[in-house]
Amino acid sequence: MQCRLLLVCIVLNQEWTVLPTAQILKWRTTGCALNQKGVRVILFDISSPAHAIPEGIEFIHGDIRHLSDIEKAFQDVDVACVFHIASYGMSGREQLNRNLIEEVNVAGTDNILQACRRRGVPRLVYTSTFNVIFGGQVIRNGDESLPYLPLHLHPDHYSRTKSVAEKKVLEANGTALERSDGVLRTCALRSAGIYGPGEQRHLPRIVSYIEKGLFKFVYGDPKSLVEFVHVDNLVQAHILASVALKADKGHIASGQPYFISDGRPVNNFEFFRPLVEGLGYKFPSIRLPLTLIYYFAFLTETAHFILGQLYNFQPFLTRTEVYKTGVTHYFSLEKAKKELGYEAQPFDLQEAVEWFKAHGHGRSPGRRDSECLVWDGLLVVLLVIAVLAWLPPSVILSV
Ligand SMILES: *[C@@H]1O[C@H](CO)[C@@H](O)[C@H](O)[C@H]1NC(C)=O
């Protein structure tokens, strides 16, 4: 039987690609290594990949907001497994577009589930996020028994919609397929912050801040710990999850969520130190309180909400980002290890440093451009405003 694996992903504004070409190739190779001879991979996406697609991977252009597009991709084939990695609105200015976030993350997921049932697709792996559980509370070595963060406590729309979608996916586990007497089996992988070569969302933004001289301070407790996941580890987890939904593994993953990370809790800023120093910049020595930065993020978000319609600038930081970077939260990999056989491989940022250097980034020693001074000044002004707004009125009045 010719079976096909279908990857569904969405790229809007070129800001999101979790699976660069090399990873897809690796995915496919691993798929074959898993003794699925004749496995075919279809990449379903809203815009064509930036790089040439490796041989054996088919690209189908489409939008998950349209059920007919998805059904077209499923036409006349036996799709063995769908990897639903599409999402929108995680960071930056995308966050303003609440309608699009809702349409892609929630309605898009509904469409995928419906297409799977109609077309008799037996397995679905959903890419979720730590954020469905975490909303600023300290979590040490949490596991999958933790409850979802109540929806009204999510400070951002992205996390809220990812949570709604994850529940829909897991609830769809066990529902009947229309074309056979089988059932749909689903699982969700709750990913930590993703990094790796070709990752187009977080690292380029961080590098641009470093280059603009905006990375002048760190914040929060130096002992606070968060987690990241290298894209290769995340891909490995997806493959293992798809296998663990099969009969020969006793369908062990069906209906289950799993936390996935590198398994190496680390201070957020220490994690980025090799990137900063590797590109020739100085690691900041100033440390600011978390509550101040949180307030600053709140002001930025408010400004963005009001002014974003006129000028859609990239907000410097959001409240969710402040939590994600400054409040301890890490999760146990026990369940993923035991049930999926997941083993995180060690990676660091060296590869990313090389990538950025090869793409014309990095500072030549001794350079000091005037742009930095302007940014410094602007940053100081913004911080002063934040401090004034943050202090209780009585303090300001008595000054
Ligand atoms: C998922 O569905 C399968 C098949 O109906 C069922 O055996 C399994 O218990 C379900 N998983 C959960 C967590 O409900």
The ligand as an SDF file (V2000), in Angstrom:
LIG
                    3D

 14 14  0  0  0  0  0  0  0  0999 V2000
   -8.3390    7.5310   22.1880 C   0  0  0  0  0  0  0  0  0  0  0  0
   -9.1530    6.7500   21.3690 O   0  0  0  0  0  0  0  0  0  0  0  0
   -8.9060    5.3460   21.4480 C   0  0  0  0  0  0  0  0  0  0  0  0
   -9.7630    4.6750   20.4240 C   0  0  0  0  0  0  0  0  0  0  0  0
  -11.1230    4.9180   20.6180 O   0  0  0  0  0  0  0  0  0  0  0  0
   -9.1910    4.8620   22.8610 C   0  0  0  0  0  0  0  0  0  0  0  0
   -8.8920    3.4960   22.9810 O   0  0  0  0  0  0  0  0  0  0  0  0
   -8.3280    5.6550   23.8390 C   0  0  0  0  0  0  0  0  0  0  0  0
   -8.6450    5.3100   25.1590 O   0  0  0  0  0  0  0  0  0  0  0  0
   -8.5510    7.1530   23.6260 C   0  0  0  0  0  0  0  0  0  0  0  0
   -7.6380    7.8810   24.4920 N   0  0  0  0  0  0  0  0  0  0  0  0
   -8.0660    8.6540   25.4930 C   0  0  0  0  0  0  0  0  0  0  0  0
   -7.0350    9.3400   26.2920 C   0  0  0  0  0  0  0  0  0  0  0  0
   -9.2510    8.8110   25.7430 O   0  0  0  0  0  0  0  0  0  0  0  0
  1  2  1  0
  1 10  1  0
  2  3  1  0
  3  4  1  0
  3  6  1  0
  4  5  1  0
  6  7  1  0
  6  8  1  0
  8  9  1  0
  8 10  1  0
 10 11  1  0
 11 12  1  0
 12 13  1  0
 12 14  2  0
M  END
$$$$
